[in-house]
Amino acid sequence: MLTTVVLAPLIMLRSMFPRSAYATYRMGRMWNWAVAKFMGLTFSISGAEKIVPGSSYIIAPNHQSFADILALFVNLPTPFRWVIKKELLKIPLFGKALGATGAICLDRSDKERSVKSLQEGTNKLGEGWSVLIYPEGTRTPDGLLHAFKKGAFMMAVQTGVSILPVTCNGAFKVMPKNTLLFRPGHITLSIGDPILTKGLTESSVPQLMERTWQAINKHLNPAYDPFQRNLLDT
């Protein structure tokens, strides 16, 4: 709450200036870093060398909890826009600051409007910017990887932008779904090989979904203990 009160107004103010996108993004990253520090979270990332500087991706991570949002924002070495549910914009101060970062908002109660929002979101790709969308659509209830929705993959074939699979481990146990309680712990991110989509059509979407699911699940470890590292350090 403290970091939000301090940084959210600055982010909203900075976003009003032309050519402020990268500065606003860096402030958002600082915001998430501060929250992670207060929560006692630590992170590690592997496979970051697979991200080509200046390239755009559709980043597709598994969604374990709110804690993986912090891990992704703090650690991914490429700037990106979030695809979020519109309900998050209603959170006082936090919501407005999140919107100021250029997030793409989806109305899950209106499928047609959601599709339109994703189509408009393709304009935010390019010039080194990526789009991050959780293909499961919501947080996992059990730590496992669940079925994907088509949105990210339709965007991929329509733009020819590569999909970047990302696997998060530890966030589910740090902060499970349907609770605001958390425990300090260590969260890992594993970057998979980019999946090329150039030249693919909508008929390729099911195969693309399956390939991405397998790439993320390959590095998923439901038995991973995010608290063991802290015990070893002490």
N, C-alpha and C positions, 0 to 999 in steps of 0.2 A: 504493500500500500504506500509506503514511504517513497519508494523509487518511482511509482506511478504518479504520485502527486508532484514530484519534482520534475520528472522527465517528460511526462505526457504533454503538458502545455508547451514545452520547448519543441517537441516533435511537431505538434499541430502548427505552431508559429513558423517553424522552419519550412514546412511543406507548402506554405503560401508563396514562397519565393520561386521565381523561374530557375530552372536547372538545379533544383534542390534535391532531386531524387536520391542521389548517392549519399549526400549529407544526412538526409532523413533516415536512410537505411542504416547508416553507421550509428546514428543516435538510437535507433531501435535495437540495434545489436548491443549497444552499451546497456540499455534498459534491461534486456534479457540476461546479460552477463551479471548485472547487479542482483537481479532476482535470484539467479542460480546460486550466487555466492551466499546470499542470505539464507537460502534453503539448504546449504551445505552440500550442493551437488558438484561432482567433478565429472569430466568427460574425457573420452579418447576417441580418435577417429582413425580408420584405416582405409586405404584406397583413394585418398584425396588426390593422388597423382593422376588418377584417371580423368579428372576434370580438366579440360583444356581451357586455359585462361582466355576470356573474351568470347567463349562459345555460350550459346543458349541451350537450355535443357528443360524438359518437363520432368521435374523432380518428383519421384513417386516413392514415398516412404511408408512403412507400416505405421499404424497409429496406436500406440500403447497407452498414452495418457497425456495430460497437459505438460508433463515434464519433458516429453520428447520434443515439444515445441521449443523449449529453451535450448535443448541440445542441438537442434538443427540450426536455429538462428545464430547461436554462438560459434558453431564449428564449421558449417559449410563454407568453403572458400570461394563462393560465387554469389553475387547478389540475386535475390529472387523476390517475387511477389507471392503472397499467400492466396490461396483460394479458401475462403472461410464461409461459414453459415452466417446469415444476416443477423441472427439473434445475438451474436457477439458484439455487434455495433451498439446494442442497447445498454451494455454495461457502462455505468457512469465513468466518464473520463477515459478509462481504458479503451472503450469502444471507439470513441472519436479519434484517439491517438492511433489505434490500429487501422482505422480507415484512412488516416492521413499518410500511412506508409504506402498507399497504393494497392491495398488488398482488393481482390476480386470477390464480391459478395454474392452468395447463392441463396435464393429463396427456395428451400426444400419443399415448401407446400405448393409451389407452382413450377412444375417440371418445364413448361415452355419458357418461362422467364429464366430459369436456371440455365437452360441450354443457350439462350441468348446471351446471358452474362459470360458464359464460357467462350462463346464466339467472339465477344467483344474483348475478352481477356487476351486473345491472341495478339492484339495490338501492343500488349505490354511485353512481348517477347522481342528479342533483338537487342543490339548494342550491348551485348554482354549480360543482359537480364534474363533470368529464368523464371518459370512459374512452378510453384510447389503446390501439389494437390494430393491429398490422401486418397488413394484409390478405393480404400474400404468405405470411405464416406463418414465414418464415425470411429470412436475409440473401441478397441477390442474389449469384450467383457471377461476374457479368460487368458489373455496374453498370447493367444494363437493368432495366426494370420487367417482372415476370413475372406469371403468372396468379394470381388472387385465390382465397382460400378464403371460404366463405359466412358464417363466424361473425360478423364485424362487421356484416354486412348483415342477418342474422337478428335480431340485437340491435336494430338501427336500426328495422326495421319493427315489431318487437314493442313498442318503447317510444315510437315516434314522434319520437325525438331526431334532430336533423339530423346529417348526416355532414360533417365538416370535412376536406377533402382537403389534404394537406401534401406538398410536394415538397422533398426534400433533395438537394443537389448538393455533391459534393466528398468526402463521407465515405468512399466506396468507395476512392478513390485514397489517402486519408490512412491507411486501415487496412483492407485487403482481407480478405475472408473467409478463415478457416483460418490466421490468423496473429495473433500478439500484437505484432508489430512495427508501428510507426507512424511517420509523418513529420508535423512541424508544418505546419499549413496553414489555409486559410480555408474554412469550410463555410457554405453559404447555405440558408435555408429560405424557401419561397414558400407562402403561405397562399392556397388557392383559395376561391371562393365557397361558402358552406355549401349543402349539398344537402338539401332538405326531404324528410322521410320520413313526415310525419304523414298518416294515411289510407291508406298503402300496405299491402299484404298480402304474404304469402310468395310469391305468384305474381309479384310485382314485383322480387324479389331479383335475377334475372339481369340485368334492365335497369339496376337500381341499381348492380350490380357494374361493368357496362360503363361507365356514366356516370362513376363514381368513378375507374375506371382511366384514362379519357380525361382527366379533370380533373388527375390527378397527372402523367400522361405529358406533358401539354401543356407543363409547365414543366421537364421533365427534360432535362438537357443532358449527355450522356455525354462530350462533349469538354471540359467545364469543367475548368480547371486550378486546383486549390486551392492550388498553390504559387506561381503567378504573382504574386499579390498581395504575398507576402512578398518576392519578388525586386524588385518595383517599390518597396516601402517601403525597401529597402536601397540 
